[in-house]
Amino acid sequence: MSIELRELSMENDIAEYNMLQDIDANENGFTNEVKGMTFEQYKEWLIKQNDYSKSKNLPDNFIPQTTYFLYVDNQPIGIGRIRHYSADFLEKQGVGNFGYAIAKSYRGKGYGDKLFLNILEKCKLFGYSKIRSYVHVDNIPSNKVFINNGAELVGVFNGIKNIYETVIGV
């Protein structure tokens, strides 16, 4: 089995688009703007996301972020986004350093762990030595992913999200 994390590219095509249709628009706090878009709208979305990763055309109060797709055996099965740096104003809203989602048809197979660990490796490239994440308390699979991969539960946000900190090894 080959597992690879690929950065969003203007070359992304129908396979990533179709995979994103298998993730709800708001998946336990992960926003999937592509759900319900036409393929043509998706291509425009790619341009915006590519700009955001380069700090171009950012909306107000928006932090640059890079989007990645998890591929297993050359098939996209998940998505993750890493903010390029932390921001107090986002943490006060219960938003962490990265987010991810696995397509529904691939859940329960351990791919959340694979995506989490690969995202941590990418976080190093943005200078993170520790990340903070907010996971809905009722999202049992994601809570397990964090705990199983070394995240420490450090609190609860507004009674609805567990706050995890993960130290990233060098």
N, CA and C atoms as an extended XYZ file, in Angstrom:
510
Properties=species:S:1:pos:R:3:atomname:S:1:resname:S:1:resid:I:1 pbc="F F F"
N         0.848       -1.178        0.000 N   MET     1
C         0.000        0.000        0.000 CA  MET     1
C         0.891        1.238        0.000 C   MET     1
N         0.660        2.147       -0.943 N   SER     2
C         1.422        3.394       -0.973 CA  SER     2
C         0.560        4.520       -0.403 C   SER     2
N         1.172        5.311        0.482 N   ILE     3
C         0.492        6.432        1.119 CA  ILE     3
C         1.312        7.682        0.856 C   ILE     3
N         0.629        8.728        0.402 N   GLU     4
C         1.326        9.957        0.029 CA  GLU     4
C         0.436       11.161        0.334 C   GLU     4
N         1.054       12.212        0.827 N   LEU     5
C         0.362       13.479        1.033 CA  LEU     5
C         0.798       14.415       -0.077 C   LEU     5
N        -0.171       14.859       -0.879 N   ARG     6
C         0.132       15.736       -2.016 CA  ARG     6
C        -0.448       17.120       -1.784 C   ARG     6
N         0.375       18.117       -2.024 N   GLU     7
C        -0.084       19.493       -1.893 CA  GLU     7
C        -1.060       19.825       -3.013 C   GLU     7
N        -2.070       20.629       -2.680 N   LEU     8
C        -3.029       21.093       -3.676 CA  LEU     8
C        -2.269       21.682       -4.852 C   LEU     8
N        -2.764       21.414       -6.025 N   SER     9
C        -2.132       21.879       -7.244 CA  SER     9
C        -3.216       22.304       -8.221 C   SER     9
N        -2.869       23.177       -9.114 N   MET    10
C        -3.807       23.581      -10.153 CA  MET    10
C        -4.114       22.402      -11.076 C   MET    10
N        -3.343       21.351      -10.969 N   GLU    11
C        -3.557       20.148      -11.779 CA  GLU    11
C        -4.566       19.199      -11.143 C   GLU    11
N        -4.985       19.485       -9.890 N   ASN    12
C        -5.993       18.624       -9.266 CA  ASN    12
C        -7.180       18.507      -10.203 C   ASN    12
N        -7.766       17.337      -10.216 N   ASP    13
C        -8.799       17.093      -11.216 CA  ASP    13
C       -10.005       16.393      -10.616 C   ASP    13
N       -10.673       15.608      -11.427 N   ILE    14
C       -11.962       15.030      -11.081 CA  ILE    14
C       -11.881       14.076       -9.883 C   ILE    14
N       -10.752       13.383       -9.695 N   ALA    15
C       -10.650       12.432       -8.587 CA  ALA    15
C       -10.750       13.149       -7.238 C   ALA    15
N       -10.043       14.276       -7.079 N   GLU    16
C       -10.121       15.038       -5.831 CA  GLU    16
C       -11.510       15.658       -5.676 C   GLU    16
N       -12.043       16.166       -6.761 N   TYR    17
C       -13.396       16.750       -6.739 CA  TYR    17
C       -14.417       15.715       -6.261 C   TYR    17
N       -14.388       14.532       -6.840 N   ASN    18
C       -15.333       13.475       -6.451 CA  ASN    18
C       -15.155       13.071       -4.997 C   ASN    18
N       -13.898       12.971       -4.533 N   MET    19
C       -13.647       12.616       -3.144 CA  MET    19
C       -14.246       13.674       -2.213 C   MET    19
N       -14.119       14.951       -2.569 N   LEU    20
C       -14.647       16.026       -1.729 CA  LEU    20
C       -16.179       16.028       -1.677 C   LEU    20
N       -16.823       15.423       -2.655 N   GLN    21
C       -18.279       15.301       -2.614 CA  GLN    21
C       -18.716       14.267       -1.572 C   GLN    21
N       -17.765       13.468       -1.087 N   ASP    22
C       -18.027       12.429       -0.094 CA  ASP    22
C       -17.717       12.908        1.332 C   ASP    22
N       -17.541       14.226        1.493 N   ILE    23
C       -17.305       14.853        2.801 CA  ILE    23
C       -18.332       15.965        2.952 C   ILE    23
N       -19.060       15.982        4.063 N   ASP    24
C       -20.086       17.006        4.271 CA  ASP    24
C       -19.497       18.415        4.264 C   ASP    24
N       -20.357       19.411        4.034 N   ALA    25
C       -19.930       20.811        3.975 CA  ALA    25
C       -19.338       21.268        5.310 C   ALA    25
N       -19.905       20.791        6.412 N   ASN    26
C       -19.331       21.054        7.727 CA  ASN    26
C       -19.203       19.712        8.420 C   ASN    26
N       -18.024       19.176        8.351 N   GLU    27
C       -17.751       17.828        8.857 CA  GLU    27
C       -17.099       17.933       10.226 C   GLU    27
N       -17.915       18.018       11.284 N   ASN    28
C       -17.392       18.125       12.647 CA  ASN    28
C       -16.420       19.285       12.805 C   ASN    28
N       -16.730       20.415       12.163 N   GLY    29
C       -15.888       21.599       12.276 CA  GLY    29
C       -14.961       21.808       11.092 C   GLY    29
N       -14.740       20.784       10.271 N   PHE    30
C       -13.923       20.954        9.067 CA  PHE    30
C       -14.842       21.459        7.961 C   PHE    30
N       -14.491       22.608        7.396 N   THR    31
C       -15.318       23.207        6.353 CA  THR    31
C       -14.886       22.700        4.987 C   THR    31
N       -15.832       22.129        4.262 N   ASN    32
C       -15.593       21.640        2.906 CA  ASN    32
C       -16.456       22.465        1.956 C   ASN    32
N       -15.884       23.544        1.450 N   GLU    33
C       -16.623       24.435        0.559 CA  GLU    33
C       -16.979       23.776       -0.766 C   GLU    33
N       -16.295       22.714       -1.126 N   VAL    34
C       -16.471       22.076       -2.434 CA  VAL    34
C       -17.747       21.236       -2.502 C   VAL    34
N       -18.237       20.782       -1.345 N   LYS    35
C       -19.445       19.945       -1.333 CA  LYS    35
C       -20.582       20.675       -2.051 C   LYS    35
N       -21.111       20.064       -3.105 N   GLY    36
C       -22.216       20.635       -3.862 CA  GLY    36
C       -21.812       21.581       -4.976 C   GLY    36
N       -20.534       21.898       -5.090 N   MET    37
C       -20.066       22.763       -6.185 CA  MET    37
C       -20.095       21.997       -7.499 C   MET    37
N       -20.185       22.743       -8.585 N   THR    38
C       -19.969       22.146       -9.901 CA  THR    38
C       -18.462       21.957      -10.089 C   THR    38
N       -18.083       21.163      -11.047 N   PHE    39
C       -16.658       20.957      -11.313 CA  PHE    39
C       -15.995       22.271      -11.735 C   PHE    39
N       -16.709       23.105      -12.477 N   GLU    40
C       -16.163       24.398      -12.901 CA  GLU    40
C       -15.918       25.300      -11.686 C   GLU    40
N       -16.848       25.279      -10.721 N   GLN    41
C       -16.660       26.051       -9.484 CA  GLN    41
C       -15.480       25.506       -8.688 C   GLN    41
N       -15.306       24.211       -8.712 N   TYR    42
C       -14.174       23.586       -8.030 CA  TYR    42
C       -12.858       24.106       -8.603 C   TYR    42
N       -12.766       24.222       -9.902 N   LYS    43
C       -11.542       24.722      -10.533 CA  LYS    43
C       -11.250       26.156      -10.067 C   LYS    43
N       -12.294       26.973       -9.889 N   GLU    44
C       -12.119       28.329       -9.359 CA  GLU    44
C       -11.674       28.273       -7.896 C   GLU    44
N       -12.236       27.339       -7.141 N   TRP    45
C       -11.854       27.154       -5.747 CA  TRP    45
C       -10.372       26.813       -5.642 C   TRP    45
N        -9.887       25.968       -6.554 N   LEU    46
C        -8.466       25.614       -6.563 CA  LEU    46
C        -7.594       26.856       -6.690 C   LEU    46
N        -7.985       27.768       -7.550 N   ILE    47
C        -7.223       29.006       -7.743 CA  ILE    47
C        -7.154       29.793       -6.432 C   ILE    47
N        -8.315       29.926       -5.756 N   LYS    48
C        -8.345       30.653       -4.483 CA  LYS    48
C        -7.466       29.973       -3.442 C   LYS    48
N        -7.570       28.656       -3.311 N   GLN    49
C        -6.781       27.938       -2.308 CA  GLN    49
C        -5.289       28.041       -2.605 C   GLN    49
N        -4.944       27.994       -3.871 N   ASN    50
C        -3.546       28.146       -4.270 CA  ASN    50
C        -3.052       29.543       -3.891 C   ASN    50
N        -3.872       30.556       -4.133 N   ASP    51
C        -3.519       31.928       -3.728 CA  ASP    51
C        -3.337       32.020       -2.222 C   ASP    51
N        -4.265       31.424       -1.461 N   TYR    52
C        -4.195       31.494        0.001 CA  TYR    52
C        -2.888       30.898        0.520 C   TYR    52
N        -2.423       29.841       -0.130 N   SER    53
C        -1.181       29.210        0.316 CA  SER    53
C         0.029       30.109        0.062 C   SER    53
N        -0.141       31.076       -0.811 N   LYS    54
C         0.933       32.020       -1.146 CA  LYS    54
C         0.687       33.402       -0.540 C   LYS    54
N        -0.274       33.482        0.397 N   SER    55
C        -0.649       34.738        1.066 CA  SER    55
C        -1.167       35.782        0.082 C   SER    55
N        -1.794       35.340       -0.982 N   LYS    56
C        -2.358       36.249       -1.982 CA  LYS    56
C        -3.880       36.268       -1.872 C   LYS    56
N        -4.460       37.457       -2.053 N   ASN    57
C        -5.922       37.635       -2.091 CA  ASN    57
C        -6.630       37.056       -0.868 C   ASN    57
N        -6.011       37.197        0.291 N   LEU    58
C        -6.607       36.663        1.510 CA  LEU    58
C        -7.770       37.534        1.974 C   LEU    58
N        -8.880       36.921        2.374 N   PRO    59
C        -9.964       37.691        2.988 CA  PRO    59
C        -9.477       38.289        4.317 C   PRO    59
N       -10.170       39.299        4.813 N   ASP    60
C        -9.825       39.898        6.105 CA  ASP    60
C        -9.812       38.826        7.193 C   ASP    60
N        -8.876       38.973        8.124 N   ASN    61
C        -8.728       38.050        9.257 CA  ASN    61
C        -8.547       36.600        8.816 C   ASN    61
N        -7.873       36.402        7.725 N   PHE    62
C        -7.639       35.064        7.200 CA  PHE    62
C        -6.142       34.795        7.233 C   PHE    62
N        -5.763       33.623        7.736 N   ILE    63
C        -4.356       33.238        7.812 CA  ILE    63
C        -4.027       32.375        6.598 C   ILE    63
N        -2.865       32.594        5.990 N   PRO    64
C        -2.486       31.711        4.882 CA  PRO    64
C        -2.536       30.254        5.325 C   PRO    64
N        -2.980       29.401        4.422 N   GLN    65
C        -3.079       27.978        4.720 CA  GLN    65
C        -2.742       27.184        3.469 C   GLN    65
N        -2.231       25.996        3.693 N   THR    66
C        -1.916       25.103        2.589 CA  THR    66
C        -2.786       23.859        2.715 C   THR    66
N        -3.323       23.435        1.580 N   THR    67
C        -4.219       22.282        1.512 CA  THR    67
C        -3.456       21.085        0.946 C   THR    67
N        -3.694       19.933        1.550 N   TYR    68
C        -3.069       18.680        1.117 CA  TYR    68
C        -4.147       17.625        0.922 C   TYR    68
N        -3.864       16.683        0.035 N   PHE    69
C        -4.738       15.536       -0.184 CA  PHE    69
C        -3.981       14.268        0.193 C   PHE    69
N        -4.649       13.388        0.950 N   LEU    70
C        -4.070       12.098        1.281 CA  LEU    70
C        -4.440       11.113        0.178 C   LEU    70
N        -3.419       10.492       -0.384 N   TYR    71
C        -3.602        9.480       -1.423 CA  TYR    71
C        -3.189        8.125       -0.875 C   TYR    71
N        -4.001        7.137       -1.146 N   VAL    72
C        -3.668        5.752       -0.836 CA  VAL    72
C        -3.785        4.985       -2.145 C   VAL    72
N        -2.688        4.358       -2.523 N   ASP    73
C        -2.626        3.637       -3.805 CA  ASP    73
C        -3.143        4.508       -4.952 C   ASP    73
N        -2.659        5.748       -4.980 N   ASN    74
C        -2.954        6.712       -6.054 CA  ASN    74
C        -4.405        7.178       -6.101 C   ASN    74
N        -5.142        6.972       -5.021 N   GLN    75
C        -6.547        7.386       -4.935 CA  GLN    75
C        -6.686        8.408       -3.807 C   GLN    75
N        -7.247        9.611       -4.084 N   PRO    76
C        -7.437       10.578       -2.990 CA  PRO    76
C        -8.542       10.102       -2.052 C   PRO    76
N        -8.241       10.132       -0.739 N   ILE    77
C        -9.226        9.650        0.231 CA  ILE    77
C        -9.470       10.644        1.373 C   ILE    77
N        -8.659       11.695        1.441 N   GLY    78
C        -8.813       12.655        2.525 CA  GLY    78
C        -8.169       13.979        2.187 C   GLY    78
N        -8.445       14.964        3.045 N   ILE    79
C        -7.944       16.320        2.846 CA  ILE    79
C        -7.506       16.878        4.194 C   ILE    79
N        -6.486       17.697        4.173 N   GLY    80
C        -6.035       18.393        5.373 CA  GLY    80
C        -5.587       19.794        5.011 C   GLY    80
N        -5.732       20.702        5.967 N   ARG    81
C        -5.275       22.086        5.780 CA  ARG    81
C        -4.446       22.496        6.982 C   ARG    81
N        -3.327       23.161        6.704 N   ILE    82
C        -2.464       23.663        7.769 CA  ILE    82
C        -2.400       25.179        7.660 C   ILE    82
N        -2.707       25.846        8.774 N   ARG    83
C        -2.507       27.292        8.833 CA  ARG    83
C        -1.019       27.543        8.999 C   ARG    83
N        -0.516       28.558        8.329 N   HIS    84
C         0.924       28.801        8.322 CA  HIS    84
C         1.460       29.287        9.660 C   HIS    84
N         0.599       29.777       10.528 N   TYR    85
C         1.001       30.184       11.871 CA  TYR    85
C        -0.232       30.242       12.757 C   TYR    85
N         0.011       30.303       14.060 N   SER    86
C        -1.077       30.359       15.041 CA  SER    86
C        -1.614       31.776       15.160 C   SER    86
N        -2.839       31.873       15.664 N   ALA    87
C        -3.443       33.185       15.886 CA  ALA    87
C        -4.375       33.111       17.083 C   ALA    87
N        -4.150       33.998       18.037 N   ASP    88
C        -4.995       34.028       19.236 CA  ASP    88
C        -6.463       34.211       18.892 C   ASP    88
N        -6.765       35.087       17.907 N   PHE    89
C        -8.165       35.362       17.594 CA  PHE    89
C        -8.874       34.107       17.072 C   PHE    89
N        -8.159       33.216       16.403 N   LEU    90
C        -8.776       31.966       15.956 CA  LEU    90
C        -8.939       30.990       17.121 C   LEU    90
N        -7.929       30.908       17.973 N   GLU    91
C        -8.033       30.003       19.112 CA  GLU    91
C        -9.172       30.409       20.040 C   GLU    91
N        -9.440       31.700       20.139 N   LYS    92
C       -10.562       32.169       20.966 CA  LYS    92
C       -11.906       31.766       20.357 C   LYS    92
N       -11.882       31.336       19.079 N   GLN    93
C       -13.087       30.830       18.414 CA  GLN    93
C       -13.099       29.303       18.350 C   GLN    93
N       -12.070       28.671       18.925 N   GLY    94
C       -11.993       27.216       18.913 CA  GLY    94
C       -11.482       26.648       17.604 C   GLY    94
N       -10.548       27.376       16.980 N   VAL    95
C        -9.964       26.948       15.706 CA  VAL    95
C        -8.470       26.735       15.917 C   VAL    95
N        -7.976       25.584       15.505 N   GLY    96
C        -6.574       25.240       15.731 CA  GLY    96
C        -5.680       25.477       14.542 C   GLY    96
N        -4.529       24.790       14.571 N   ASN    97
C        -3.500       24.973       13.561 CA  ASN    97
C        -3.738       24.188       12.278 C   ASN    97
N        -4.521       23.127       12.379 N   PHE    98
C        -4.832       22.373       11.167 CA  PHE    98
C        -6.166       21.669       11.323 C   PHE    98
N        -6.701       21.242       10.200 N   GLY    99
C        -7.932       20.469       10.185 CA  GLY    99
C        -7.842       19.413        9.102 C   GLY    99
N        -8.668       18.397        9.230 N   TYR   100
C        -8.631       17.328        8.233 CA  TYR   100
C        -9.972       16.617        8.179 C   TYR   100
N       -10.171       15.868        7.107 N   ALA   101
C       -11.356       15.020        6.964 CA  ALA   101
C       -11.013       13.858        6.035 C   ALA   101
N       -11.633       12.734        6.315 N   ILE   102
C       -11.512       11.545        5.474 CA  ILE   102
C       -12.861       11.345        4.788 C   ILE   102
N       -12.835       11.021        3.500 N   ALA   103
C       -14.077       10.748        2.767 CA  ALA   103
C       -14.833        9.614        3.460 C   ALA   103
N       -16.151        9.737        3.496 N   LYS   104
C       -16.991        8.776        4.238 CA  LYS   104
C       -16.720        7.333        3.844 C   LYS   104
N       -16.537        7.086        2.565 N   SER   105
C       -16.365        5.707        2.110 CA  SER   105
C       -15.026        5.093        2.531 C   SER   105
N       -14.127        5.898        3.124 N   TYR   106
C       -12.822        5.388        3.553 CA  TYR   106
C       -12.638        5.429        5.067 C   TYR   106
N       -13.665        5.777        5.800 N   ARG   107
C       -13.547        5.894        7.251 CA  ARG   107
C       -13.521        4.524        7.924 C   ARG   107
N       -12.940        4.511        9.122 N   GLY   108
C       -12.885        3.281        9.909 CA  GLY   108
C       -11.801        2.321        9.466 C   GLY   108
N       -10.854        2.808        8.665 N   LYS   109
C        -9.800        1.940        8.136 CA  LYS   109
C        -8.408        2.385        8.567 C   LYS   109
N        -8.341        3.348        9.510 N   GLY   110
C        -7.046        3.816       10.005 CA  GLY   110
C        -6.427        4.945        9.198 C   GLY   110
N        -7.144        5.458        8.212 N   TYR   111
C        -6.569        6.516        7.376 CA  TYR   111
C        -6.488        7.852        8.098 C   TYR   111
N        -7.332        8.064        9.117 N   GLY   112
C        -7.225        9.283        9.919 CA  GLY   112
C        -5.866        9.364       10.595 C   GLY   112
N        -5.380        8.217       11.103 N   ASP   113
C        -4.043        8.173       11.705 CA  ASP   113
C        -2.975        8.521       10.678 C   ASP   113
N        -3.098        7.963        9.495 N   LYS   114
C        -2.103        8.209        8.443 CA  LYS   114
C        -2.092        9.693        8.063 C   LYS   114
N        -3.276       10.267        7.893 N   LEU   115
C        -3.359       11.679        7.524 CA  LEU   115
C        -2.803       12.549        8.648 C   LEU   115
N        -3.185       12.260        9.889 N   PHE   116
C        -2.698       13.017       11.044 CA  PHE   116
C        -1.171       13.029       11.088 C   PHE   116
N        -0.549       11.870       10.993 N   LEU   117
C         0.907       11.778       11.084 CA  LEU   117
C         1.600       12.480        9.916 C   LEU   117
N         1.030       12.370        8.734 N   ASN   118
C         1.612       13.060        7.579 CA  ASN   118
C         1.463       14.574        7.702 C   ASN   118
N         0.331       15.024        8.229 N   ILE   119
C         0.123       16.461        8.443 CA  ILE   119
C         1.130       16.984        9.470 C   ILE   119
N         1.382       16.220       10.527 N   LEU   120
C         2.375       16.650       11.514 CA  LEU   120
C         3.736       16.877       10.871 C   LEU   120
N         4.112       15.994        9.958 N   GLU   121
C         5.393       16.159        9.255 CA  GLU   121
C         5.415       17.467        8.470 C   GLU   121
N         4.308       17.797        7.834 N   LYS   122
C         4.226       19.059        7.078 CA  LYS   122
C         4.236       20.261        8.015 C   LYS   122
N         3.653       20.116        9.216 N   CYS   123
C         3.637       21.221       10.186 CA  CYS   123
C         5.047       21.675       10.527 C   CYS   123
N         5.993       20.732       10.544 N   LYS   124
C         7.393       21.085       10.809 CA  LYS   124
C         7.893       22.106        9.794 C   LYS   124
N         7.464       21.959        8.536 N   LEU   125
C         7.921       22.865        7.487 CA  LEU   125
C         7.459       24.303        7.715 C   LEU   125
N         6.388       24.471        8.488 N   PHE   126
C         5.880       25.804        8.806 CA  PHE   126
C         6.440       26.307       10.134 C   PHE   126
N         7.392       25.567       10.703 N   GLY   127
C         8.060       26.004       11.913 CA  GLY   127
C         7.373       25.619       13.210 C   GLY   127
N         6.336       24.800       13.127 N   TYR   128
C         5.661       24.375       14.348 CA  TYR   128
C         6.515       23.361       15.103 C   TYR   128
N         6.601       23.548       16.415 N   SER   129
C         7.184       22.529       17.280 CA  SER   129
C         6.077       21.904       18.132 C   SER   129
N         4.938       22.591       18.181 N   LYS   130
C         3.764       22.104       18.908 CA  LYS   130
C         2.539       22.670       18.192 C   LYS   130
N         1.519       21.848       18.073 N   ILE   131
C         0.280       22.319       17.458 CA  ILE   131
C        -0.853       22.203       18.467 C   ILE   131
N        -1.848       23.050       18.261 N   ARG   132
C        -3.052       23.042       19.096 CA  ARG   132
C        -4.219       22.738       18.179 C   ARG   132
N        -5.054       21.803       18.629 N   SER   133
C        -6.185       21.360       17.825 CA  SER   133
C        -7.448       21.330       18.671 C   SER   133
N        -8.569       21.576       18.018 N   TYR   134
C        -9.877       21.575       18.681 CA  TYR   134
C       -10.740       20.529       17.996 C   TYR   134
N       -11.145       19.514       18.750 N   VAL   135
C       -11.895       18.390       18.203 CA  VAL   135
C       -13.227       18.295       18.930 C   VAL   135
N       -14.322       18.252       18.184 N   HIS   136
C       -15.641       18.120       18.802 CA  HIS   136
C       -15.642       16.925       19.751 C   HIS   136
N       -16.180       17.118       20.960 N   VAL   137
C       -16.153       16.050       21.961 CA  VAL   137
C       -16.897       14.805       21.498 C   VAL   137
N       -17.911       14.989       20.651 N   ASP   138
C       -18.683       13.834       20.184 CA  ASP   138
C       -18.116       13.193       18.915 C   ASP   138
N       -16.986       13.692       18.431 N   ASN   139
C       -16.331       13.099       17.270 CA  ASN   139
C       -15.349       12.038       17.775 C   ASN   139
N       -15.899       10.897       18.144 N   ILE   140
C       -15.112        9.824       18.769 CA  ILE   140
C       -13.931        9.382       17.892 C   ILE   140
N       -14.123        9.161       16.582 N   PRO   141
C       -12.981        8.722       15.768 CA  PRO   141
C       -11.810        9.711       15.776 C   PRO   141
N       -12.090       11.007       15.638 N   SER   142
C       -10.989       11.982       15.633 CA  SER   142
C       -10.340       12.105       16.998 C   SER   142
N       -11.132       12.040       18.049 N   ASN   143
C       -10.534       12.069       19.391 CA  ASN   143
C        -9.572       10.896       19.559 C   ASN   143
N        -9.956        9.723       19.064 N   LYS   144
C        -9.076        8.555       19.144 CA  LYS   144
C        -7.803        8.769       18.329 C   LYS   144
N        -7.931        9.370       17.144 N   VAL   145
C        -6.755        9.641       16.309 CA  VAL   145
C        -5.761       10.501       17.081 C   VAL   145
N        -6.252       11.558       17.695 N   PHE   146
C        -5.355       12.455       18.425 CA  PHE   146
C        -4.693       11.741       19.600 C   PHE   146
N        -5.478       11.060       20.401 N   ILE   147
C        -4.933       10.375       21.579 CA  ILE   147
C        -3.949        9.279       21.179 C   ILE   147
N        -4.315        8.494       20.154 N   ASN   148
C        -3.448        7.391       19.712 CA  ASN   148
C        -2.135        7.857       19.108 C   ASN   148
N        -2.065        9.131       18.727 N   ASN   149
C        -0.865        9.634       18.069 CA  ASN   149
C        -0.132       10.685       18.894 C   ASN   149
N        -0.295       10.609       20.212 N   GLY   150
C         0.533       11.399       21.106 CA  GLY   150
C         0.016       12.766       21.498 C   GLY   150
N        -1.196       13.129       21.094 N   ALA   151
C        -1.742       14.417       21.498 CA  ALA   151
C        -2.143       14.367       22.964 C   ALA   151
N        -1.971       15.481       23.650 N   GLU   152
C        -2.350       15.568       25.056 CA  GLU   152
C        -3.590       16.435       25.183 C   GLU   152
N        -4.592       15.910       25.862 N   LEU   153
C        -5.810       16.658       26.137 CA  LEU   153
C        -5.481       17.706       27.197 C   LEU   153
N        -5.620       19.001       26.838 N   VAL   154
C        -5.236       20.073       27.758 CA  VAL   154
C        -6.424       20.912       28.223 C   VAL   154
N        -7.613       20.624       27.705 N   GLY   155
C        -8.777       21.380       28.141 CA  GLY   155
C        -9.972       21.113       27.250 C   GLY   155
N       -11.050       21.837       27.549 N   VAL   156
C       -12.276       21.747       26.762 CA  VAL   156
C       -12.718       23.174       26.444 C   VAL   156
N       -13.074       23.414       25.188 N   PHE   157
C       -13.494       24.732       24.725 CA  PHE   157
C       -15.017       24.800       24.699 C   PHE   157
N       -15.580       25.706       25.485 N   ASN   158
C       -17.035       25.945       25.521 CA  ASN   158
C       -17.864       24.670       25.697 C   ASN   158
N       -17.294       23.656       26.287 N   GLY   159
C       -18.015       22.421       26.531 CA  GLY   159
C       -18.279       21.580       25.296 C   GLY   159
N       -17.784       22.011       24.127 N   ILE   160
C       -18.093       21.281       22.896 CA  ILE   160
C       -16.881       20.745       22.144 C   ILE   160
N       -15.678       21.272       22.463 N   LYS   161
C       -14.486       20.821       21.744 CA  LYS   161
C       -13.380       20.479       22.729 C   LYS   161
N       -12.772       19.321       22.531 N   ASN   162
C       -11.575       18.977       23.289 CA  ASN   162
C       -10.399       19.738       22.691 C   ASN   162
N        -9.543       20.254       23.562 N   ILE   163
C        -8.348       20.974       23.118 CA  ILE   163
C        -7.162       20.052       23.302 C   ILE   163
N        -6.471       19.788       22.208 N   TYR   164
C        -5.294       18.916       22.226 CA  TYR   164
C        -4.053       19.722       21.856 C   TYR   164
N        -2.948       19.351       22.482 N   GLU   165
C        -1.647       19.857       22.069 CA  GLU   165
C        -0.799       18.660       21.702 C   GLU   165
N        -0.086       18.810       20.603 N   THR   166
C         0.772       17.749       20.108 CA  THR   166
C         2.161       18.320       19.893 C   THR   166
N         3.140       17.750       20.561 N   VAL   167
C         4.519       18.156       20.363 CA  VAL   167
C         5.016       17.436       19.117 C   VAL   167
N         5.648       18.183       18.250 N   ILE   168
C         6.151       17.610       16.994 CA  ILE   168
C         7.630       17.315       17.153 C   ILE   168
N         7.985       16.069       16.942 N   GLY   169
C         9.393       15.668       17.052 CA  GLY   169
C        10.246       16.280       15.952 C   GLY   169
N        11.530       16.361       16.214 N   VAL   170
C        12.452       16.926       15.230 CA  VAL   170
C        13.008       15.895       14.302 C   VAL   170
